[in-house]
Amino acid sequence: MSEKQTKQSTAPVKGGDTLKRAVGFIGTDNLSLMFALVFLVFLVTIVSGWFGMDGGDKFFSWQNLMNSLAQAVVIVGLIAIGETVVIIAGGLDISVGSIASIGSVVAASVLVGVGTIGSLSFLTGNVVIAVMAGIIAGMIAGAINGAIVTTLRVNPTIATLGTLAAFAGFAFLLAPEGKPVGVMTQPNFTWLAQGRFLEAAAIPALGGAKWTGIPVLTVILVIVAIFVHILMSYTDFGRAIYAIGGNATAARLAGINLSRIKILMYMLSGGIAGLSGVLLAARTTSGNPINGNGLELQAITAVFLGGAATSGGKGTIVGTFLAVILVGVLNNGMNLLGFNTFIQRVALGLLLVAAVAISQWRQARAESSRTRIANAG
């Protein structure tokens, strides 16, 4: 064999390297989510037709993919990303839906200068200030959760169950007479939910629908997901979160300030929930005290479905992101096929139970594997 042939035979296959990098980024544990997503799309688009159900053929159209699906997953996706950080640390935040409601009301109030918060603002009509106000309100709520958990030593589930009700009531107190704050006359603000990027791009029609552009909401979700992924994967804060979830005692002995990290993680989760509330206000054109109701169930479902362990120490932003898309496809597919809201809630509840059961099974299998290796050594 010539020298040239030898070099060619030993050169790495670029396609194989690309595939390995892709699998490494997604994670082998998340491949099952990819298969489940493909199978679910197959059920919605193909199998549904075998049973005489109409609507599945509309799934692959720009109208559905960009207007319905891409926007529908954003709010739940954002909340789930913040929730992932808390669950990895072995905690839980049930109050994120109510925090989103607070963020929604605060942002709208500051924007139009009404209500308790709005009357304090000197920059009415400023979109940036309104958005920041909603995020800061969420961070303050998150700091309260963190203080209750760390200072009062209350179980995270009980603590955030209490603040779920308290924050929901507080959202009504912030709104003028408990009524929604309209922002329909603020086009720069509603653009956050209704705006599009690359609308003029020369992209062919799909499913009989013209290209509609990429929703601003979707871009915001991707940016936040990338930011938190980097935070969790490449910073001391992220490593501390995983350490606390894996073994809080060992983390404390290693010099990690548990209280400080927990308060910061609840503030991060609260801030992202507050941002979700801001985007809800932009999408519904009103800061409504009930905007975030029920979002916590979908978010927690996505986190556990994405591979997070109920005991903490395990989970990824990529896994949660894929799970959010899976939940979004499930809801979107059932809407297209004509299932009513109550059936969708039943399906979502069963999915949550299945996600937790799978998480527990993975955890038990990993523990069994570690025990077997220890005994063999």
C-alpha positions as CSV (number, residue, x, y, z in Angstrom):
1,M,0.0,0.0,0.0
2,S,1.4,3.4,-1.0
3,E,2.0,6.2,1.5
4,K,-0.9,8.2,0.0
5,Q,-3.3,5.3,0.4
6,T,-2.2,4.8,4.0
7,K,-2.9,8.4,4.9
8,Q,-6.3,8.2,3.2
9,S,-7.3,5.0,5.0
10,T,-6.3,6.4,8.4
11,A,-7.8,9.9,7.9
12,P,-10.8,10.5,10.1
13,V,-14.2,10.6,8.5
14,K,-15.6,14.1,8.7
15,G,-19.2,12.9,8.6
16,G,-18.6,10.5,11.4
17,D,-16.9,13.3,13.5
18,T,-19.9,15.6,12.9
19,L,-22.3,12.9,14.0
20,K,-20.3,12.2,17.1
21,R,-20.2,15.9,18.0
22,A,-24.0,16.1,17.4
23,V,-24.7,13.1,19.6
24,G,-22.3,14.5,22.3
25,F,-24.1,17.8,22.3
26,I,-27.6,16.2,22.5
27,G,-26.5,13.5,24.9
28,T,-27.0,9.8,24.6
29,D,-29.7,9.9,27.3
30,N,-31.7,12.4,25.1
31,L,-31.7,10.2,22.0
32,S,-34.8,8.5,23.3
33,L,-36.5,11.9,23.4
34,M,-35.5,12.4,19.7
35,F,-37.0,9.0,18.8
36,A,-40.2,9.8,20.8
37,L,-40.5,13.1,19.1
38,V,-40.2,11.5,15.6
39,F,-42.7,8.8,16.6
40,L,-45.2,11.4,18.0
41,V,-45.0,13.4,14.7
42,F,-45.6,10.1,12.8
43,L,-48.7,9.5,14.9
44,V,-50.1,13.0,14.3
45,T,-49.3,13.2,10.6
46,I,-49.7,9.6,9.4
47,V,-51.4,7.3,11.8
48,S,-54.2,9.8,12.6
49,G,-55.3,9.6,9.0
50,W,-55.7,5.8,9.2
51,F,-58.4,6.3,11.8
52,G,-60.2,9.0,9.8
53,M,-59.0,12.0,11.8
54,D,-58.6,15.3,9.9
55,G,-56.0,17.9,10.6
56,G,-52.8,16.0,10.8
57,D,-51.9,17.0,7.2
58,K,-51.7,20.6,8.4
59,F,-48.8,19.9,10.8
60,F,-46.1,20.4,8.2
61,S,-47.0,23.9,7.1
62,W,-45.3,27.2,7.9
63,Q,-48.6,28.5,9.3
64,N,-48.5,25.7,11.9
65,L,-44.8,25.3,12.5
66,M,-43.9,29.0,12.8
67,N,-47.2,30.5,14.1
68,S,-48.7,27.8,16.3
69,L,-46.0,25.4,17.4
70,A,-42.9,27.7,17.5
71,Q,-44.8,30.3,19.6
72,A,-46.7,27.9,21.8
73,V,-43.6,26.3,23.3
74,V,-41.8,29.5,24.1
75,I,-43.5,30.5,27.4
76,V,-43.5,26.9,28.8
77,G,-39.9,26.5,27.5
78,L,-38.6,29.5,29.3
79,I,-40.2,28.6,32.6
80,A,-38.9,25.0,32.2
81,I,-35.4,26.2,31.6
82,G,-35.4,28.1,34.9
83,E,-37.1,25.2,36.6
84,T,-34.4,22.8,35.4
85,V,-31.7,24.7,37.4
86,V,-33.8,24.4,40.6
87,I,-34.6,20.7,40.1
88,I,-30.9,19.8,39.3
89,A,-30.1,21.3,42.7
90,G,-32.6,18.9,44.3
91,G,-35.3,21.6,44.8
92,L,-38.6,22.4,43.2
93,D,-40.4,25.7,42.4
94,I,-44.1,25.3,42.1
95,S,-44.7,29.1,42.1
96,V,-43.2,29.9,38.7
97,G,-46.7,30.3,37.1
98,S,-47.7,32.8,39.7
99,I,-44.3,34.6,39.3
100,A,-45.1,34.8,35.6
101,S,-48.4,36.5,36.4
102,I,-46.6,39.1,38.6
103,G,-44.1,39.8,35.8
104,S,-46.9,40.2,33.3
105,V,-48.8,42.7,35.5
106,V,-45.7,44.7,36.5
107,A,-44.4,45.0,33.0
108,A,-47.8,46.2,31.7
109,S,-48.3,48.6,34.6
110,V,-44.9,50.2,34.2
111,L,-45.4,50.5,30.4
112,V,-48.7,52.4,30.6
113,G,-48.2,54.0,34.0
114,V,-51.1,52.6,35.9
115,G,-51.6,50.7,39.1
116,T,-49.4,50.6,42.2
117,I,-46.2,49.9,40.4
118,G,-46.9,52.0,37.3
119,S,-47.5,55.1,39.4
120,L,-43.9,54.9,40.6
121,S,-42.4,54.8,37.1
122,F,-41.0,58.0,35.6
123,L,-40.3,56.3,32.3
124,T,-43.8,55.3,31.1
125,G,-43.9,54.0,27.6
126,N,-40.3,52.7,27.6
127,V,-40.3,49.1,26.5
128,V,-36.8,48.3,27.9
129,I,-37.7,49.6,31.3
130,A,-41.0,47.7,31.3
131,V,-39.3,44.4,30.3
132,M,-36.6,44.9,33.0
133,A,-39.3,45.7,35.6
134,G,-41.0,42.4,34.9
135,I,-37.7,40.4,35.1
136,I,-36.7,42.2,38.4
137,A,-40.1,41.5,39.9
138,G,-39.6,37.8,39.1
139,M,-36.1,37.9,40.6
140,I,-37.5,39.5,43.8
141,A,-40.1,36.7,44.0
142,G,-37.4,34.1,43.5
143,A,-35.3,35.7,46.2
144,I,-38.3,35.3,48.6
145,N,-38.5,31.7,47.7
146,G,-34.8,31.2,48.3
147,A,-34.9,33.0,51.6
148,I,-37.8,30.8,52.8
149,V,-36.0,27.6,51.8
150,T,-32.6,28.6,53.2
151,T,-33.3,30.8,56.2
152,L,-36.6,29.3,57.5
153,R,-35.5,25.7,56.4
154,V,-38.9,25.0,54.8
155,N,-39.1,22.1,52.4
156,P,-38.9,23.6,48.8
157,T,-42.1,21.9,47.7
158,I,-44.1,23.2,50.7
159,A,-42.4,26.7,50.5
160,T,-43.2,27.2,46.8
161,L,-46.7,25.7,47.2
162,G,-47.4,28.5,49.7
163,T,-45.9,31.2,47.5
164,L,-47.8,29.8,44.6
165,A,-51.0,31.1,46.3
166,A,-49.4,34.2,47.8
167,F,-47.9,35.4,44.5
168,A,-51.1,34.7,42.6
169,G,-52.9,36.9,45.1
170,F,-50.2,39.6,45.0
171,A,-50.6,39.7,41.1
172,F,-54.2,40.8,41.7
173,L,-53.2,43.4,44.3
174,L,-50.7,44.9,41.8
175,A,-53.3,45.2,39.0
176,P,-55.7,48.2,39.2
177,E,-58.8,46.8,40.9
178,G,-57.5,43.3,40.0
179,K,-58.3,43.9,36.3
180,P,-56.0,43.2,33.3
181,V,-53.7,46.1,32.2
182,G,-54.1,46.6,28.4
183,V,-51.1,47.2,26.2
184,M,-52.7,46.9,22.8
185,T,-51.7,50.6,22.0
186,Q,-48.0,49.8,22.6
187,P,-46.8,48.3,19.3
188,N,-43.2,48.3,20.2
189,F,-44.0,46.1,23.2
190,T,-46.4,43.7,21.5
191,W,-43.7,43.3,18.8
192,L,-41.9,41.0,21.2
193,A,-44.7,38.5,20.7
194,Q,-46.0,39.4,17.2
195,G,-42.8,40.4,15.4
196,R,-40.9,38.3,12.9
197,F,-37.3,38.0,11.6
198,L,-36.4,37.2,8.0
199,E,-39.9,37.7,6.8
200,A,-38.7,38.6,3.3
201,A,-36.4,35.6,3.0
202,A,-36.9,33.6,-0.3
203,I,-38.1,30.4,1.3
204,P,-40.6,28.2,-0.6
205,A,-44.1,27.6,0.7
206,L,-44.8,24.6,2.9
207,G,-48.1,22.8,3.3
208,G,-49.8,25.3,1.1
209,A,-48.7,28.2,3.5
210,K,-46.2,30.9,2.7
211,W,-43.1,31.5,4.8
212,T,-44.1,33.8,7.7
213,G,-40.6,34.5,9.2
214,I,-39.1,33.4,12.5
215,P,-41.0,34.6,15.5
216,V,-39.2,37.0,17.9
217,L,-40.5,34.8,20.7
218,T,-38.6,31.8,19.4
219,V,-35.4,33.7,19.1
220,I,-35.7,34.8,22.7
221,L,-36.2,31.2,23.8
222,V,-33.1,30.0,22.0
223,I,-31.0,32.8,23.4
224,V,-32.1,32.2,27.0
225,A,-31.6,28.4,26.5
226,I,-28.0,28.9,25.2
227,F,-27.2,31.3,28.0
228,V,-28.4,29.0,30.7
229,H,-26.7,26.0,29.0
230,I,-23.4,27.8,29.1
231,L,-24.0,28.9,32.7
232,M,-24.7,25.4,33.8
233,S,-22.0,23.7,31.8
234,Y,-19.0,26.0,32.0
235,T,-19.2,28.1,35.2
236,D,-18.6,27.6,38.9
237,F,-22.2,28.4,39.5
238,G,-23.4,25.5,37.3
239,R,-20.9,23.1,38.8
240,A,-22.1,24.1,42.3
241,I,-25.7,23.5,41.3
242,Y,-24.8,19.9,40.2
243,A,-22.7,19.4,43.3
244,I,-25.6,20.4,45.6
245,G,-28.0,18.2,43.8
246,G,-25.6,15.2,43.9
247,N,-24.7,15.5,47.6
248,A,-25.4,18.7,49.5
249,T,-23.3,17.7,52.5
250,A,-20.2,17.0,50.3
251,A,-20.8,20.2,48.5
252,R,-20.8,22.2,51.8
253,L,-17.7,20.4,53.0
254,A,-16.0,21.4,49.6
255,G,-16.6,25.0,50.5
256,I,-19.7,25.8,48.5
257,N,-22.0,28.3,50.2
258,L,-25.3,26.4,49.9
259,S,-27.6,29.3,51.0
260,R,-26.0,31.8,48.6
261,I,-26.2,29.4,45.6
262,K,-29.8,28.4,46.3
263,I,-31.0,32.0,46.6
264,L,-29.2,32.8,43.3
265,M,-30.8,29.8,41.6
266,Y,-34.3,30.7,42.7
267,M,-33.6,34.3,41.6
268,L,-32.5,32.9,38.2
269,S,-35.7,30.8,37.9
270,G,-37.8,33.7,39.1
271,G,-36.2,36.1,36.7
272,I,-36.9,33.8,33.7
273,A,-40.4,33.3,34.9
274,G,-40.8,37.1,35.1
275,L,-39.6,37.3,31.5
276,S,-42.2,34.7,30.5
277,G,-44.8,36.9,32.1
278,V,-43.6,39.9,30.1
279,L,-43.9,37.9,26.9
280,L,-47.3,36.7,27.9
281,A,-48.4,40.3,28.3
282,A,-47.1,41.1,24.8
283,R,-48.8,38.1,23.3
284,T,-52.2,38.6,24.9
285,T,-51.9,42.4,24.8
286,S,-52.6,42.7,28.5
287,G,-50.9,42.2,31.8
288,N,-53.4,39.8,33.3
289,P,-53.1,38.5,36.9
290,I,-54.1,35.0,35.7
291,N,-51.7,34.9,32.7
292,G,-49.4,32.3,34.3
293,N,-52.0,30.0,35.8
294,G,-51.2,26.3,35.2
295,L,-47.9,26.8,33.4
296,E,-45.9,25.2,36.3
297,L,-47.4,21.8,35.5
298,Q,-46.3,21.8,31.9
299,A,-42.8,23.2,32.8
300,I,-42.2,20.6,35.5
301,T,-43.4,17.8,33.2
302,A,-40.9,18.9,30.5
303,V,-38.0,19.0,33.0
304,F,-38.6,15.5,34.3
305,L,-39.3,14.2,30.8
306,G,-36.0,15.8,29.7
307,G,-34.1,13.5,32.1
308,A,-33.8,15.4,35.3
309,A,-33.7,13.2,38.5
310,T,-36.3,13.8,41.2
311,S,-33.5,13.7,43.8
312,G,-31.3,16.2,41.9
313,G,-27.8,16.1,40.5
314,K,-28.9,15.2,37.0
315,G,-30.5,17.0,34.1
316,T,-29.5,19.2,31.1
317,I,-30.9,22.3,29.4
318,V,-30.7,20.4,26.1
319,G,-32.8,17.6,27.5
320,T,-35.4,20.1,28.8
321,F,-35.4,21.9,25.5
322,L,-36.2,18.7,23.6
323,A,-38.8,17.7,26.1
324,V,-40.5,21.1,25.7
325,I,-40.7,20.6,22.0
326,L,-42.2,17.1,22.6
327,V,-44.9,18.5,24.9
328,G,-45.5,21.3,22.4
329,V,-45.9,18.8,19.5
330,L,-48.3,16.7,21.7
331,N,-50.5,19.8,22.5
332,N,-50.3,21.1,18.9
333,G,-51.1,17.7,17.4
334,M,-54.1,17.2,19.7
335,N,-55.4,20.7,18.7
336,L,-55.0,19.9,15.0
337,L,-56.9,16.6,15.5
338,G,-59.7,18.2,17.4
339,F,-59.2,16.9,20.9
340,N,-60.7,19.2,23.6
341,T,-58.8,20.9,26.3
342,F,-59.8,18.4,29.0
343,I,-58.4,15.4,27.1
344,Q,-55.2,17.4,26.6
345,R,-54.9,17.9,30.4
346,V,-55.4,14.2,31.0
347,A,-52.7,13.5,28.5
348,L,-50.3,16.0,30.1
349,G,-51.0,14.6,33.6
350,L,-50.2,11.1,32.4
351,L,-47.1,12.3,30.7
352,L,-45.9,13.9,34.0
353,V,-46.5,10.6,35.8
354,A,-44.7,8.7,33.1
355,A,-41.8,11.2,33.1
356,V,-41.3,10.9,36.9
357,A,-41.6,7.0,36.7
358,I,-38.9,7.0,33.9
359,S,-36.7,9.3,36.0
360,Q,-37.0,7.0,39.0
361,W,-36.3,3.9,36.9
362,R,-33.2,5.5,35.4
363,Q,-32.0,6.5,38.9
364,A,-32.6,2.9,40.2
365,R,-30.8,1.4,37.3
366,A,-27.8,3.7,37.8
367,E,-27.7,2.9,41.5
368,S,-27.8,-0.8,40.7
369,S,-25.0,-0.4,38.2
370,R,-22.8,1.5,40.8
371,T,-23.5,-1.2,43.4
372,R,-22.6,-4.0,41.0
373,I,-19.3,-2.3,40.0
374,A,-18.5,-1.6,43.7
375,N,-19.1,-5.3,44.6
376,A,-17.0,-6.5,41.7
377,G,-14.1,-4.3,42.8
